[in-house]
């Protein structure tokens, strides 16, 4: 999960797509996920917001981005 949080934060940290306030909200949401390992965050609001931001970014950029294969991840 932590790896995905860093990917989300890296990709969505895009001032060409999001306002300063929106970037702060994205960072706060990802921070909540990263600091809730012992007590996972289970409410839908945070996940809904991040999903919306991913879709907004995808539309603004015209599609997904290619990433190098990570051998540490298993399918």
The 8 nearest C-alpha neighbors of each residue, nearest first, counted from 0:
[[1, 3, 2, 4, 33, 32, 5, 36],
 [0, 2, 4, 3, 33, 5, 32, 6],
 [1, 3, 5, 4, 0, 6, 7, 72],
 [4, 2, 6, 0, 5, 1, 7, 8],
 [5, 3, 1, 7, 2, 6, 29, 8],
 [4, 6, 8, 2, 3, 7, 9, 1],
 [5, 7, 3, 9, 8, 4, 10, 2],
 [8, 6, 4, 10, 5, 9, 11, 3],
 [7, 9, 5, 11, 6, 10, 12, 4],
 [8, 10, 6, 7, 12, 11, 5, 13],
 [11, 9, 7, 12, 8, 6, 13, 5],
 [10, 12, 13, 8, 9, 7, 56, 53],
 [13, 11, 9, 10, 8, 22, 14, 25],
 [12, 14, 11, 15, 16, 17, 10, 22],
 [15, 13, 17, 16, 18, 12, 19, 22],
 [16, 14, 13, 17, 18, 59, 12, 56],
 [15, 17, 14, 13, 56, 59, 18, 55],
 [18, 16, 14, 21, 15, 22, 13, 19],
 [19, 17, 21, 20, 22, 14, 16, 15],
 [18, 20, 22, 21, 23, 17, 14, 24],
 [21, 19, 23, 18, 22, 24, 17, 25],
 [20, 22, 24, 18, 23, 19, 17, 25],
 [23, 21, 25, 19, 24, 20, 17, 18],
 [22, 24, 20, 26, 21, 25, 27, 19],
 [23, 25, 21, 27, 22, 26, 28, 20],
 [26, 24, 22, 28, 27, 23, 21, 29],
 [25, 27, 23, 29, 24, 28, 30, 22],
 [28, 26, 30, 24, 25, 29, 23, 31],
 [29, 27, 31, 25, 30, 26, 45, 24],
 [28, 30, 32, 26, 31, 27, 4, 33],
 [29, 31, 27, 33, 28, 32, 26, 34],
 [32, 30, 28, 34, 29, 33, 35, 27],
 [33, 31, 29, 35, 30, 34, 40, 28],
 [34, 32, 30, 31, 35, 29, 1, 36],
 [35, 33, 31, 32, 36, 30, 37, 39],
 [34, 36, 39, 38, 32, 37, 33, 31],
 [37, 35, 39, 38, 34, 33, 32, 40],
 [38, 36, 35, 39, 34, 40, 33, 32],
 [37, 39, 35, 36, 40, 34, 41, 32],
 [40, 38, 35, 36, 41, 37, 32, 34],
 [39, 41, 42, 35, 32, 38, 31, 36],
 [42, 40, 39, 43, 45, 46, 38, 44],
 [41, 43, 44, 40, 45, 46, 47, 39],
 [42, 44, 46, 45, 47, 41, 48, 40],
 [45, 43, 47, 46, 42, 48, 49, 41],
 [44, 46, 48, 47, 43, 28, 49, 42],
 [45, 47, 49, 43, 48, 44, 50, 42],
 [46, 48, 50, 44, 45, 49, 43, 51],
 [49, 47, 51, 45, 50, 46, 44, 52],
 [48, 50, 52, 46, 51, 47, 53, 45],
 [49, 51, 47, 53, 52, 48, 46, 54],
 [50, 52, 48, 54, 49, 53, 55, 47],
 [51, 53, 55, 49, 54, 50, 56, 48],
 [54, 52, 50, 56, 51, 55, 57, 49],
 [53, 55, 57, 51, 52, 56, 58, 50],
 [56, 54, 52, 58, 57, 53, 59, 51],
 [55, 57, 59, 53, 54, 58, 52, 60],
 [56, 58, 54, 62, 60, 55, 59, 61],
 [57, 59, 61, 55, 56, 60, 54, 62],
 [60, 58, 56, 57, 61, 55, 16, 62],
 [61, 59, 57, 58, 62, 56, 63, 16],
 [62, 60, 58, 59, 57, 63, 56, 64],
 [63, 61, 57, 60, 58, 64, 59, 56],
 [62, 64, 57, 65, 61, 60, 56, 58],
 [65, 63, 66, 62, 57, 60, 10, 61],
 [64, 66, 63, 67, 68, 62, 10, 69],
 [67, 65, 68, 64, 69, 63, 6, 10],
 [66, 68, 69, 65, 70, 64, 72, 71],
 [67, 69, 70, 66, 72, 71, 65, 73],
 [68, 70, 71, 72, 67, 66, 73, 2],
 [71, 69, 72, 68, 73, 67, 74, 66],
 [72, 70, 69, 73, 68, 74, 2, 67],
 [73, 71, 70, 69, 74, 68, 2, 3],
 [74, 72, 71, 70, 69, 68, 2, 0],
 [73, 72, 71, 70, 69, 68, 0, 3]]
